[in-house]
Amino acid sequence: MARANRHYLPGMIWHITHRCHKKEFLLKFAKDKRCWTHWLFEAKRRYGAVVLNYSVTSNHIHLILESGKHPALISKTIQLVAGRCAQEYNKRKKRQGAFWEDRYHATAIQSGEHLLKCLAYVDLNMVRTGVVDHPRQWPFCGYNEIQSPKRKCVIIAHDRLAKLCGYDTYKAFAFMHGLLVEKTLAAPANK
């Protein structure tokens, strides 16, 4: 059966998830997670990918991107990141076969409050699984870069992220992002 075509509207924001083949823990080592983030940085550099947040777990990834004016940006980004990550892993492990399970899943999200909540959802992924108590403890997600922007090898488009969430300054956005994460962590369901 043929796959359905994907249609990306220019300027939309997308929450992308991609699972490892058979939900295996193929990204369990820090070196594999760093490989994925390295290629994400490369996609930003090569194609101008507008990365808003990300999280790399042991068996899947979350990525929030803005499609910009080029509909092929998302597919090019995922093809580069997923393809290179899989190639490097398979070569290192002398392994053959699928690394990723089928195609990635993309869900359109709205700017503003919806985007802010989605950012927190991605940041809290490893907290929900019980691996860490706070997203600042997980070095393979965008939380630390959002709260304390890096000067080198920057992945997240900070100013664009603040604007899409409806804030005039990055400082105001980062404060609200941090506050939302803390409120979510303090909620009875998370204790």
KEVEXBA-483010 format. One record per atom (N, C-alpha, C): residue in three letters; atom name; x, y, z. Coordinates in steps of 0.001 Angstrom, whole numbers, plus 524288, in hexadecimal, padded with zeros to 5 digits. Layout:
<atoms>
<Ala,CA,<X,Y,Z>>
...
</atoms>
This chain:
<atoms>
<Met,N,<80349,7FB64,80000>>
<Met,CA,<80000,80000,80000>>
<Met,C,<80375,804D9,80000>>
<Ala,N,<80236,80896,7FCC4>>
<Ala,CA,<80550,80D5E,7FC56>>
<Ala,C,<80490,810CD,80122>>
<Arg,N,<808A1,813A1,80282>>
<Arg,CA,<80856,81742,806E6>>
<Arg,C,<8057E,81C31,8053B>>
<Ala,N,<802B4,81E79,808EB>>
<Ala,CA,<80011,8236C,807E0>>
<Ala,C,<80425,827C3,8079C>>
<Asn,N,<80345,82B7D,8042C>>
<Asn,CA,<806C3,82FF4,803D2>>
<Asn,C,<80617,8335F,8089F>>
<Arg,N,<80A61,835C7,80A35>>
<Arg,CA,<80A23,83974,80E8D>>
<Arg,C,<809DC,83EE6,80C38>>
<His,N,<80680,84216,80E74>>
<His,CA,<805F7,84774,80CA8>>
<His,C,<806FD,84B10,81140>>
<Tyr,N,<80AED,84E5A,810C7>>
<Tyr,CA,<80C3C,85212,814DC>>
<Tyr,C,<80AF1,85788,812F9>>
<Leu,N,<807E6,85A34,81608>>
<Leu,CA,<80697,85F93,814B6>>
<Leu,C,<80B04,86323,8166C>>
<Pro,N,<80C85,866D0,8133A>>
<Pro,CA,<810C2,86A65,814A3>>
<Pro,C,<80F79,86D5C,819AE>>
<Gly,N,<81371,86E03,81CEA>>
<Gly,CA,<812D7,8711A,821A5>>
<Gly,C,<81056,86E4E,8263D>>
<Met,N,<80F06,8695F,825AA>>
<Met,CA,<80C99,86676,829F9>>
<Met,C,<810C9,86489,82DBD>>
<Ile,N,<80F07,86347,83271>>
<Ile,CA,<81270,86112,8366D>>
<Ile,C,<810F7,85B55,836EC>>
<Trp,N,<814E8,857F2,83735>>
<Trp,CA,<81401,85255,83741>>
<Trp,C,<8169E,84FB5,83BE1>>
<His,N,<813BB,84C49,83E7A>>
<His,CA,<815ED,848E7,8428F>>
<His,C,<816CE,843A0,83FF3>>
<Ile,N,<81BB8,84225,83FA0>>
<Ile,CA,<81D31,83D57,83CEF>>
<Ile,C,<81F09,83955,840EF>>
<Thr,N,<81D26,83492,84059>>
<Thr,CA,<81F19,8303F,84381>>
<Thr,C,<82107,82C05,83FC4>>
<His,N,<8252F,82965,84161>>
<His,CA,<82763,82540,83E26>>
<His,C,<8296D,8210D,841D8>>
<Arg,N,<8278D,81C4D,84139>>
<Arg,CA,<82905,81801,844B2>>
<Arg,C,<82D15,81476,8422A>>
<Cys,N,<83055,81239,8457B>>
<Cys,CA,<8340F,80E5A,843A3>>
<Cys,C,<83120,80963,84213>>
<His,N,<8336D,80667,83E96>>
<His,CA,<8311C,80198,83CA0>>
<His,C,<82F99,7FDF3,8411D>>
<Lys,N,<82ACE,7FC0F,84101>>
<Lys,CA,<828A7,7F880,844F3>>
<Lys,C,<8292D,7FAB2,84A7A>>
<Lys,N,<82958,7FFE7,84AE1>>
<Lys,CA,<829DE,802A2,84FE6>>
<Lys,C,<82EB5,800F5,852F1>>
<Glu,N,<832A8,7FF33,85000>>
<Glu,CA,<83792,7FD9C,85271>>
<Glu,C,<83A6A,8026C,85491>>
<Phe,N,<83DC7,80199,85865>>
<Phe,CA,<840BC,805CF,85ACE>>
<Phe,C,<845D8,806A5,857CD>>
<Leu,N,<84555,8085C,852F1>>
<Leu,CA,<849DA,80918,84F97>>
<Leu,C,<84CAD,80E3D,850B6>>
<Leu,N,<84A2B,811B5,853A1>>
<Leu,CA,<84C8E,816B1,8550E>>
<Leu,C,<84DEC,816C5,85AE1>>
<Lys,N,<84F17,81240,85D19>>
<Lys,CA,<84FC5,811F4,862C8>>
<Lys,C,<854DC,81455,864C2>>
<Phe,N,<858CF,8149E,8617D>>
<Phe,CA,<85DCE,816C5,8633C>>
<Phe,C,<85E29,81C95,86203>>
<Ala,N,<860EF,81F6F,86553>>
<Ala,CA,<86191,82516,86498>>
<Ala,C,<863E7,8264E,85F43>>
<Lys,N,<86776,82311,85D66>>
<Lys,CA,<869F6,823F9,85850>>
<Lys,C,<865E2,823ED,853F3>>
<Asp,N,<861E6,820A1,8545F>>
<Asp,CA,<85DD9,82062,8505B>>
<Asp,C,<85A3D,82524,850A0>>
<Lys,N,<85911,826DC,85556>>
<Lys,CA,<855DA,82B91,855FC>>
<Lys,C,<858CF,83067,8540A>>
<Arg,N,<85DE1,830A6,8553C>>
<Arg,CA,<86113,83505,85356>>
<Arg,C,<86175,834F0,84D5B>>
<Cys,N,<861AB,8304F,84B13>>
<Cys,CA,<861C6,82FD3,84560>>
<Cys,C,<85CD8,8323F,84312>>
<Trp,N,<8585C,830F8,84562>>
<Trp,CA,<85368,8330F,8436F>>
<Trp,C,<85354,83905,843D5>>
<Thr,N,<854FC,83B2B,8484F>>
<Thr,CA,<854E8,840DE,848E8>>
<Thr,C,<858EF,84376,8455B>>
<His,N,<85D4F,840D8,8446C>>
<His,CA,<86135,842F7,840CA>>
<His,C,<85ED2,84396,83B5D>>
<Trp,N,<85C14,83F92,83986>>
<Trp,CA,<859D1,83FE2,8344F>>
<Trp,C,<85537,843A5,83416>>
<Leu,N,<8529B,84469,83881>>
<Leu,CA,<84E80,8486C,838AF>>
<Leu,C,<850FB,84DD0,837FE>>
<Phe,N,<85553,84EBC,83A9E>>
<Phe,CA,<85831,853A7,839ED>>
<Phe,C,<859D1,8544E,83435>>
<Glu,N,<85BA4,85012,831CD>>
<Glu,CA,<85D2E,85043,82C4C>>
<Glu,C,<8588A,85195,828C3>>
<Ala,N,<853FA,84F65,829FD>>
<Ala,CA,<84F4E,85094,826DC>>
<Ala,C,<84DEE,8565A,8274F>>
<Lys,N,<84E95,85871,82BF8>>
<Lys,CA,<84D93,85E0E,82CB2>>
<Lys,C,<8516D,86135,82963>>
<Arg,N,<85658,85FAD,82995>>
<Arg,CA,<85A66,86279,826B8>>
<Arg,C,<859B4,861F3,820CA>>
<Arg,N,<8589D,85D3A,81EEA>>
<Arg,CA,<85839,85C46,81940>>
<Arg,C,<85334,85E53,816D4>>
<Tyr,N,<84EDA,85D4B,81973>>
<Tyr,CA,<849C7,85E66,8170A>>
<Tyr,C,<846DF,862F9,8197B>>
<Gly,N,<848F3,86510,81DBF>>
<Gly,CA,<84636,8694B,8206D>>
<Gly,C,<84196,8675A,8238D>>
<Ala,N,<841DE,86288,8256B>>
<Ala,CA,<83D97,8605D,82893>>
<Ala,C,<83CB9,863CD,82D5D>>
<Val,N,<837DC,86530,82E57>>
<Val,CA,<83677,8687B,832CE>>
<Val,C,<834C6,864D0,83735>>
<Val,N,<8388A,86369,83A83>>
<Val,CA,<837A3,85FBD,83EC9>>
<Val,C,<835AC,862C3,84382>>
<Leu,N,<83135,86115,84598>>
<Leu,CA,<82EE9,863B5,84A11>>
<Leu,C,<82FAC,860A0,84F1C>>
<Asn,N,<8301C,85B80,84ED0>>
<Asn,CA,<83146,8583A,85356>>
<Asn,C,<8323A,852A8,85175>>
<Tyr,N,<8348D,84F7F,854E2>>
<Tyr,CA,<8359C,84A0D,85391>>
<Tyr,C,<83683,84701,85895>>
<Ser,N,<8360A,841E0,8582C>>
<Ser,CA,<83769,83E5C,85C6C>>
<Ser,C,<838DA,8391E,85A02>>
<Val,N,<83D3E,836FB,85BB9>>
<Val,CA,<83F0B,831EA,859D2>>
<Val,C,<83EC3,82E1F,85E5E>>
<Thr,N,<83BA6,82A0F,85DD1>>
<Thr,CA,<83B42,82608,861D9>>
<Thr,C,<83E3D,82137,85FE5>>
<Ser,N,<83DBC,81CF8,862AB>>
<Ser,CA,<84084,81838,86116>>
<Ser,C,<83E08,8156C,85C76>>
<Asn,N,<838F0,81665,85B8C>>
<Asn,CA,<8366A,8139D,8573E>>
<Asn,C,<8330E,816FF,853A3>>
<His,N,<83314,81C19,8547D>>
<His,CA,<83045,81F97,850EB>>
<His,C,<8321E,82535,851AC>>
<Ile,N,<8307C,8288A,84E13>>
<Ile,CA,<831D1,82E13,84E66>>
<Ile,C,<82CD6,83159,84DEF>>
<His,N,<82D29,83616,85002>>
<His,CA,<8292C,83A1E,84F42>>
<His,C,<82BFD,83EBF,84CE0>>
<Leu,N,<8297D,8414A,8492E>>
<Leu,CA,<82BC9,845CE,846A3>>
<Leu,C,<82772,849A0,8454D>>
<Ile,N,<82835,84E81,846B6>>
<Ile,CA,<82479,85294,84540>>
<Ile,C,<82740,85638,84179>>
<Leu,N,<82510,8569F,83CC2>>
<Leu,CA,<82754,859BB,83882>>
<Leu,C,<8233F,85D60,8363A>>
<Glu,N,<82513,861B4,83429>>
<Glu,CA,<821BC,86506,830F4>>
<Glu,C,<82328,863DD,82B4D>>
<Ser,N,<81F3E,862F9,82801>>
<Ser,CA,<8205D,86163,8229B>>
<Ser,C,<8227F,865CB,81F45>>
<Gly,N,<821A9,86A9C,820C9>>
<Gly,CA,<823A3,86EF3,81DA5>>
<Gly,C,<820ED,86F35,81865>>
<Lys,N,<82395,87169,81491>>
<Lys,CA,<8214D,8721A,80F5C>>
<Lys,C,<82238,86D72,80BCD>>
<His,N,<82575,869C0,80D8B>>
<His,CA,<826E4,86555,80A3A>>
<His,C,<8246C,86051,80C4A>>
<Pro,N,<82073,85E3F,809A9>>
<Pro,CA,<81DC9,85988,80B7E>>
<Pro,C,<8215E,854CC,80C02>>
<Ala,N,<82594,85491,80907>>
<Ala,CA,<8291B,8500F,80939>>
<Ala,C,<82CED,8505C,80DCA>>
<Leu,N,<82CE4,854B0,810A4>>
<Leu,CA,<83094,85567,814F4>>
<Leu,C,<8302E,8510A,818FF>>
<Ile,N,<82B7C,84F99,81A66>>
<Ile,CA,<82AC7,84B97,81E6E>>
<Ile,C,<82CCB,84655,81C8A>>
<Ser,N,<82B45,844BC,817E5>>
<Ser,CA,<82D05,83FA4,815FC>>
<Ser,C,<832F0,83F85,81537>>
<Lys,N,<83543,843C8,81357>>
<Lys,CA,<83AF0,84400,812C4>>
<Lys,C,<83D9B,84399,81817>>
<Thr,N,<83B84,8465C,81BE5>>
<Thr,CA,<83DC0,84652,82129>>
<Thr,C,<83D97,840DC,82374>>
<Ile,N,<83908,83E63,8234B>>
<Ile,CA,<83878,83928,82590>>
<Ile,C,<83BC7,83538,82288>>
<Gln,N,<83BE9,835B8,81D6B>>
<Gln,CA,<83F07,8321F,81A48>>
<Gln,C,<844C8,8327C,81BC3>>
<Leu,N,<846CA,83731,81C64>>
<Leu,CA,<84C47,837D1,81DD4>>
<Leu,C,<84D4A,835B8,82353>>
<Val,N,<84A3E,83782,82720>>
<Val,CA,<84B37,83614,82C99>>
<Val,C,<84A7A,8303A,82D74>>
<Ala,N,<84600,82E39,82BE6>>
<Ala,CA,<844D9,828AF,82CC7>>
<Ala,C,<84870,8252E,82991>>
<Gly,N,<8495F,826B0,824AD>>
<Gly,CA,<84CA8,82382,82149>>
<Gly,C,<85241,8232B,8232E>>
<Arg,N,<85493,8278E,82479>>
<Arg,CA,<85A00,8278D,82637>>
<Arg,C,<85A9F,824E7,82B84>>
<Cys,N,<856E9,825D1,82EF1>>
<Cys,CA,<8570A,82355,8341D>>
<Cys,C,<856D2,81D5F,83380>>
<Ala,N,<8535C,81B7B,8303C>>
<Ala,CA,<852D7,815D7,82F54>>
<Ala,C,<857BE,8139E,82CBB>>
<Gln,N,<859CF,8165A,828D4>>
<Gln,CA,<85E84,81482,82626>>
<Gln,C,<8631C,813FF,829E9>>
<Glu,N,<863DD,817F8,82D23>>
<Glu,CA,<86843,817DC,830CF>>
<Glu,C,<867A0,8137D,834D5>>
<Tyr,N,<862DB,812D1,836B6>>
<Tyr,CA,<861D3,80EAF,83A8E>>
<Tyr,C,<862CA,8094C,8381C>>
<Asn,N,<8607D,8085D,83391>>
<Asn,CA,<8610C,80347,830FB>>
<Asn,C,<866BB,80217,82F9F>>
<Lys,N,<8699F,80606,82DF6>>
<Lys,CA,<86F22,80532,82CB1>>
<Lys,C,<8723B,803DB,831A3>>
<Arg,N,<87153,806CD,835CB>>
<Arg,CA,<87428,805E9,83AAB>>
<Arg,C,<872F5,80097,83D0C>>
<Lys,N,<86E0C,7FEF0,83CB7>>
<Lys,CA,<86C60,7F9FB,83F08>>
<Lys,C,<86CBA,7F566,83B3B>>
<Lys,N,<86E9E,7F685,83673>>
<Lys,CA,<86ED4,7F27A,83257>>
<Lys,C,<86979,7EFE0,831D3>>
<Arg,N,<865A4,7F31C,83140>>
<Arg,CA,<8602C,7F18A,8313A>>
<Arg,C,<85DC2,7F2EB,82BFD>>
<Gln,N,<859D3,7EFEF,82A61>>
<Gln,CA,<856D9,7F128,825AC>>
<Gln,C,<8511B,7F15B,82721>>
<Gly,N,<84E29,7F3DB,823D6>>
<Gly,CA,<8488A,7F3F2,824AF>>
<Gly,C,<8468F,7F93D,82671>>
<Ala,N,<84180,7F951,8274D>>
<Ala,CA,<83ED8,7FE32,828A3>>
<Ala,C,<8407E,80033,82DFD>>
<Phe,N,<84119,80545,82E52>>
<Phe,CA,<84242,807D9,83349>>
<Phe,C,<83D4C,80A7D,8354F>>
<Trp,N,<83A6A,80CEA,831BE>>
<Trp,CA,<835AE,80FC6,8332A>>
<Trp,C,<830E1,80C9C,831BE>>
<Glu,N,<82CD7,80D2E,834DE>>
<Glu,CA,<827EB,80A70,833F9>>
<Glu,C,<82496,80D9C,83034>>
<Asp,N,<823D9,80B9D,82B9E>>
<Asp,CA,<8208F,80E11,827B1>>
<Asp,C,<82206,813CF,826FA>>
<Arg,N,<81E49,816FD,825B9>>
<Arg,CA,<81F2D,81C89,824DA>>
<Arg,C,<81E25,81F8C,829E1>>
<Tyr,N,<82034,8242E,82A14>>
<Tyr,CA,<81F3A,82786,82E9D>>
<Tyr,C,<81992,8296B,82E9F>>
<His,N,<817CD,82B11,83329>>
<His,CA,<81278,82D15,833BC>>
<His,C,<812CD,832F8,83499>>
<Ala,N,<80FC8,835F5,831BB>>
<Ala,CA,<80FD0,83BA7,83237>>
<Ala,C,<80A5B,83DA3,83376>>
<Thr,N,<809F9,840E1,8377A>>
<Thr,CA,<8050B,8433D,8391D>>
<Thr,C,<805AA,84925,83907>>
<Ala,N,<80222,84BCA,8365D>>
<Ala,CA,<80244,85187,8363B>>
<Ala,C,<80095,853A9,83B83>>
<Ile,N,<80351,857B4,83D4B>>
<Ile,CA,<801D1,85A3E,84230>>
<Ile,C,<80156,86018,84143>>
<Gln,N,<7FE45,8629A,84485>>
<Gln,CA,<7FD65,86836,8440A>>
<Gln,C,<80196,86B33,846FD>>
<Ser,N,<8026C,87006,8455C>>
<Ser,CA,<8060B,87360,84839>>
<Ser,C,<8035A,87528,84D49>>
<Gly,N,<8062B,8780A,85075>>
<Gly,CA,<803FD,87A0D,85555>>
<Gly,C,<803E8,875FB,859A5>>
<Glu,N,<7FF9F,875E5,85C7E>>
<Glu,CA,<7FF18,87275,86110>>
<Glu,C,<7FFB3,86CAE,85FB1>>
<His,N,<7FD8B,86B14,85B44>>
<His,CA,<7FDF2,8659D,859AC>>
<His,C,<803AF,8640D,858E0>>
<Leu,N,<806AE,8675F,85661>>
<Leu,CA,<80C3C,8665C,85599>>
<Leu,C,<80F13,86622,85AD8>>
<Leu,N,<80DED,869C0,85E50>>
<Leu,CA,<8107A,869D3,86374>>
<Leu,C,<80F74,864BE,8666D>>
<Lys,N,<80AA2,862D7,8663C>>
<Lys,CA,<80957,85DE5,868DA>>
<Lys,C,<80C14,85944,86647>>
<Cys,N,<80C89,8596B,86126>>
<Cys,CA,<80F35,85539,85E5D>>
<Cys,C,<81508,8552E,85FAA>>
<Leu,N,<8175C,859C8,8603F>>
<Leu,CA,<81CDA,85A26,861D7>>
<Leu,C,<81DA2,85779,8671A>>
<Ala,N,<81A2D,858AF,86AD4>>
<Ala,CA,<81A8E,8564F,87007>>
<Ala,C,<819B5,85068,86FBC>>
<Tyr,N,<81613,84EB3,86C7F>>
<Tyr,CA,<8151D,84914,86BD5>>
<Tyr,C,<81A1A,8464B,86A0C>>
<Val,N,<81CB8,84881,8663B>>
<Val,CA,<8218F,84631,86437>>
<Val,C,<825CB,84648,8686F>>
<Asp,N,<82656,84AA6,86B23>>
<Asp,CA,<82A54,84B18,86F38>>
<Asp,C,<82982,84737,873A4>>
<Leu,N,<82498,8460E,874E0>>
<Leu,CA,<82361,842B0,87958>>
<Leu,C,<82323,83CE3,877F4>>
<Asn,N,<82495,83B84,8733B>>
<Asn,CA,<8244B,83617,8717E>>
<Asn,C,<82734,83266,87520>>
<Met,N,<82C00,83393,87666>>
<Met,CA,<82F20,83009,879AA>>
<Met,C,<82D9C,83051,87F6B>>
<Val,N,<82AFB,8347D,880FB>>
<Val,CA,<828DE,834CE,8864F>>
<Val,C,<82443,83108,886C6>>
<Arg,N,<820E2,83106,882D5>>
<Arg,CA,<81C5A,82D85,882E3>>
<Arg,C,<81DF2,827CE,88317>>
<Thr,N,<82262,8267A,880BE>>
<Thr,CA,<82421,82104,880C6>>
<Thr,C,<82710,81F9E,885C7>>
<Gly,N,<82824,82385,88910>>
<Gly,CA,<82AC7,8228B,88E09>>
<Gly,C,<830B2,8224E,88DAB>>
<Val,N,<832E6,823C6,88942>>
<Val,CA,<83895,82399,88897>>
<Val,C,<83B35,82819,88B85>>
<Val,N,<838C4,82CB7,88B6F>>
<Val,CA,<83ACA,83147,88E33>>
<Val,C,<83656,833D7,89136>>
<Asp,N,<837C0,8372E,894F6>>
<Asp,CA,<833D3,83A07,89809>>
<Asp,C,<83279,83F4B,8959F>>
<His,N,<83601,8414E,8926E>>
<His,CA,<83544,84679,8900E>>
<His,C,<837D4,84666,88AA8>>
<Pro,N,<83587,84911,886C9>>
<Pro,CA,<837D1,848F6,8818A>>
<Pro,C,<83D59,84B35,8814D>>
<Arg,N,<83ED8,84E78,884FD>>
<Arg,CA,<84435,85096,884ED>>
<Arg,C,<8483E,84C3A,885A2>>
<Gln,N,<84684,847BE,887B3>>
<Gln,CA,<84A0A,84351,88890>>
<Gln,C,<84ACC,83FFA,883AD>>
<Trp,N,<847A7,840EE,87FA8>>
<Trp,CA,<84807,83DDA,87AD6>>
<Trp,C,<84AD6,84122,876B3>>
<Pro,N,<84FB9,83FF6,87581>>
<Pro,CA,<852B7,84341,871E4>>
<Pro,C,<85132,842B9,86C25>>
<Phe,N,<84D9F,83F2C,86AF2>>
<Phe,CA,<84C43,83E2D,86579>>
<Phe,C,<846E2,8404B,86415>>
<Cys,N,<84594,844C6,86659>>
<Cys,CA,<840BF,84779,864EB>>
<Cys,C,<841E4,84D4F,864BF>>
<Gly,N,<83E38,85049,862CB>>
<Gly,CA,<83F09,855DB,86209>>
<Gly,C,<83E46,85930,866DD>>
<Tyr,N,<83C8D,856E4,86B32>>
<Tyr,CA,<83B54,859FC,86FD6>>
<Tyr,C,<83FE1,85D7A,87188>>
<Asn,N,<8447A,85B41,8721D>>
<Asn,CA,<848F6,85E55,873F8>>
<Asn,C,<84A78,862A2,87021>>
<Glu,N,<84A0F,8617E,86B1A>>
<Glu,CA,<84B49,8658A,86743>>
<Glu,C,<8472E,869D9,8673B>>
<Ile,N,<84252,86876,86845>>
<Ile,CA,<83E38,86C6F,86893>>
<Ile,C,<83F14,86FE2,86D5E>>
<Gln,N,<8403C,86D81,871C6>>
<Gln,CA,<840D6,8707C,8769A>>
<Gln,C,<84607,8736E,876E1>>
<Ser,N,<84A1E,8715C,87499>>
<Ser,CA,<84F47,873E0,87497>>
<Ser,C,<85196,8735F,86F1C>>
<Pro,N,<8500C,876D7,86B90>>
<Pro,CA,<851CC,8765C,8661D>>
<Pro,C,<857B8,875F4,8659A>>
<Lys,N,<85953,87256,8622E>>
<Lys,CA,<85EE2,87188,86114>>
<Lys,C,<860C9,875BB,85D57>>
<Arg,N,<865E9,87674,85D3A>>
<Arg,CA,<86845,87A27,8598D>>
<Arg,C,<86A6F,87754,854C3>>
<Lys,N,<86BD1,87250,85571>>
<Lys,CA,<86DFF,86F3A,85125>>
<Lys,C,<86A8A,86A7B,8503B>>
<Cys,N,<86A82,8689A,84B72>>
<Cys,CA,<86780,863F2,849F8>>
<Cys,C,<861CE,86466,84BAD>>
<Val,N,<85F8F,868E6,84ABD>>
<Val,CA,<85A29,869F8,84C3B>>
<Val,C,<85683,866F0,848A3>>
<Ile,N,<852E5,86409,84AFD>>
<Ile,CA,<84F21,86102,847EC>>
<Ile,C,<849E2,863DB,847AD>>
<Ile,N,<8481F,865D6,84C08>>
<Ile,CA,<842E5,86827,84C5D>>
<Ile,C,<842DF,86DCD,84A68>>
<Ala,N,<83EF1,86F13,84750>>
<Ala,CA,<83E39,87460,8453A>>
<Ala,C,<83B85,877AB,84968>>
<His,N,<83E96,879DB,84CFC>>
<His,CA,<83C8D,87C6C,851A6>>
<His,C,<838CA,880E8,85093>>
<Asp,N,<83A63,884A3,84D73>>
<Asp,CA,<83708,8892F,84C88>>
<Asp,C,<831FD,887AB,849BA>>
<Arg,N,<83269,8841A,84600>>
<Arg,CA,<82DBD,8824D,8432B>>
<Arg,C,<82A0F,87F70,846E4>>
<Leu,N,<82C4A,87C50,84A64>>
<Leu,CA,<82934,87972,84E3C>>
<Leu,C,<8262B,87D2F,851B7>>
<Ala,N,<828C0,88132,853B4>>
<Ala,CA,<82623,8850E,8570F>>
<Ala,C,<821A9,887B0,85421>>
<Lys,N,<822AA,88933,84F42>>
<Lys,CA,<81EA6,88BD5,84C22>>
<Lys,C,<819F7,8883A,84B1F>>
<Leu,N,<81B0B,88352,849B5>>
<Leu,CA,<816CA,87FA3,848A3>>
<Leu,C,<81382,87E7D,84D80>>
<Cys,N,<815E8,87EE7,85213>>
<Cys,CA,<812FE,87E15,856F5>>
<Cys,C,<81033,88303,858BB>>
<Gly,N,<81104,88767,855F9>>
<Gly,CA,<80E33,88C38,85718>>
<Gly,C,<810F1,88FEC,85AD5>>
<Tyr,N,<81619,88F8E,85B42>>
<Tyr,CA,<81906,892F2,85ED6>>
<Tyr,C,<81C7C,896B2,85BCB>>
<Asp,N,<81CD7,89B86,85DD1>>
<Asp,CA,<82010,89F85,85B4B>>
<Asp,C,<825DC,89EB3,85C3E>>
<Thr,N,<8272D,89C6B,860C6>>
<Thr,CA,<82CAE,89B90,861FC>>
<Thr,C,<82D9C,895CC,8633A>>
<Tyr,N,<8325C,89423,86225>>
<Tyr,CA,<833B8,88EB5,86355>>
<Tyr,C,<833BE,88DD1,86938>>
<Lys,N,<83561,891A9,86C28>>
<Lys,CA,<83593,8913B,871DB>>
<Lys,C,<83022,89022,87416>>
<Ala,N,<82C32,892EB,8722F>>
<Ala,CA,<826CA,89214,87401>>
<Ala,C,<824E8,88C9E,87284>>
<Phe,N,<8262C,88AED,86DB8>>
<Phe,CA,<824A9,885B3,86C09>>
<Phe,C,<82735,88188,86F76>>
<Ala,N,<82C5A,881F5,87044>>
<Ala,CA,<82F34,87E05,87352>>
<Ala,C,<82D0F,87DBC,878E2>>
<Phe,N,<82BAB,88229,87B13>>
<Phe,CA,<82964,88234,8804E>>
<Phe,C,<8243F,87F25,88060>>
<Met,N,<820D0,88031,87C98>>
<Met,CA,<81BBA,87D80,87C65>>
<Met,C,<81C69,877B0,87B37>>
<His,N,<8200F,87653,877E4>>
<His,CA,<8212A,870E2,876B9>>
<His,C,<822DF,86E08,87BB3>>
<Gly,N,<82695,8705F,87E87>>
<Gly,CA,<8286E,86E10,8836A>>
<Gly,C,<82416,86D93,8876D>>
<Leu,N,<820CC,87192,887BA>>
<Leu,CA,<81C65,8718A,88B62>>
<Leu,C,<81885,86D36,88A0F>>
<Leu,N,<8175A,86C83,88515>>
<Leu,CA,<813C2,8685C,88376>>
<Leu,C,<815F8,862FB,884CD>>
<Val,N,<81AF6,8622B,883EB>>
<Val,CA,<81D68,85D28,8854D>>
<Val,C,<81D0C,85C3C,88B2B>>
<Glu,N,<81E41,86042,88E3F>>
<Glu,CA,<81E05,85FB3,893FA>>
<Glu,C,<81873,85EA0,895D6>>
<Lys,N,<8149D,8615B,893AC>>
<Lys,CA,<80F19,86075,8951F>>
<Lys,C,<80D6E,85AEC,893BE>>
<Thr,N,<80F17,85919,88F33>>
<Thr,CA,<80DB7,853D1,88D90>>
<Thr,C,<8102C,84FC5,89132>>
<Leu,N,<81506,850A9,892AD>>
<Leu,CA,<817AB,84D1A,89642>>
<Leu,C,<8151F,84D0D,89BA5>>
<Ala,N,<81313,8518A,89D4A>>
<Ala,CA,<810A8,851FB,8A272>>
<Ala,C,<80B15,84FE6,8A29F>>
<Ala,N,<808B9,84F0A,89E0F>>
<Ala,CA,<8034E,84D1C,89DD9>>
<Ala,C,<802EB,847BC,8A07D>>
<Pro,N,<7FE9A,846B7,8A32E>>
<Pro,CA,<7FDFB,841B8,8A602>>
<Pro,C,<7FECF,83CE4,8A2A3>>
<Ala,N,<7FD6F,83D03,89DC4>>
<Ala,CA,<7FE0B,8387A,89A54>>
<Ala,C,<803C9,83722,8997D>>
<Asn,N,<80748,83AF1,89A33>>
<Asn,CA,<80CE1,83A0A,89951>>
<Asn,C,<80FE9,838D8,89E47>>
<Lys,N,<80D40,8387D,8A29C>>
<Lys,CA,<80FF8,8375A,8A793>>
<Lys,C,<80FB5,831AF,8A8DD>>
</atoms>
